[in-house]
Amino acid sequence: MSNVASYIQHLTGGQSTPPQMGKRNTLVSEDRPVTLDFIAAQLQRVLSEIRILRDDVDVLAAIVRRLDNNQALMLDELRAMHAQQQRTAARVRALEERPT
């Protein structure tokens, strides 16, 4: 049984079918009924986990941006090196073509 199914079964007191119309069904958690305080605590836990996930996404996005910037800088560096080699090759050709 999945965690969700077992949790729902736990909340419904073991009932696998929805309550019949007209019958009052109180969701219980072992000894106590589910209250707004319980729901609020669960909501705070979920919001805390969402904040943690957002922090993780922010860190991963920063890593990607850094790598993307490094790639752009590396491309500029490669272009500069290519231009430098082209100038050197042009000077060598000019020297080779010069009559001696």
N, C-alpha and C positions, 0 to 999 in steps of 0.2 A: 504494500500500500504506500502511496506517495506521501511525502511530508504534508502536503496541502490537504489531502484527503484525511489523513489521520488527525490533523489539527481541526478540520471542520467537524469530524466525528467527535473529537474531544469537546469542542464548543457546544455541539448540539446534544451532548449527553449520550452519545452512542446511537442516536437515530440516524438512519441512512436516508430516510425520506423526509420531505418537508412536512411540517405540522399541518394537520387538517384545519380547515376553516372553522372558526368558532372556538377551537381549543387554544388555550394559552400555553405558549412554550417559552420558558425562560432559559436563555443561554447561560450555562454555568461553567465555571472553571474550577473543577474539583469541589472546593468548599464554598466558594463565593460566586455570586452572580457577576456577569460582565457589567461593569459600570462605566460611566463616562471617564472616571479617573483611569481605569484600566485602558480604555481606548486612547485616551490622551497620552498615556505612557508609551503605548505601542506606536502612536503617531510620532512622538518625540524620537523614539528609537529609529523609525524609518527615516525621519528628516535628518537625523545624525548620520545615518548611513549614506543618504543622498549627498550630504555635505562632503563626506569622505570621498565618495566617487567623483564629485565635481573637482575636488582637490587633485585627485589622481589624473583626471582628464586634463586639468590645467598644466600639470607637470609634463604629461606626455605631449601636449600641444607645444609647450615651450621647447621640448627636445626636438620636435619636428621642425619648428621654426628655426632653431639653431642649426640643425643639419641643412635645412633649405638655404639659409644664409651662407653657410660654409660652402655649399655647392655653388652658389652664385659667385662667391669670392674666388673659389677655385677655378671656375670658368673664366673669370677675368684674368686670373694669373696665367692660365694656359694660353689665352689669347695674347697676352703680353709676351710670353715666352716664344710663341709662334712668330709674332712680329719681329722679335729680337733675332730669332734664327733666320727669318727671311732677309732681314737687313744684312746679317753676317754673310749669308749665302750670296747676296747681291754684290757685296764688296769683294768676295773671293772670285766671283765670276768676272768682275771688272778687272781684277788683278790678272786673272788668267787670260783675259782677252787683250790685255795691253801688250803691244809689241815689245820685245826685249832688245 
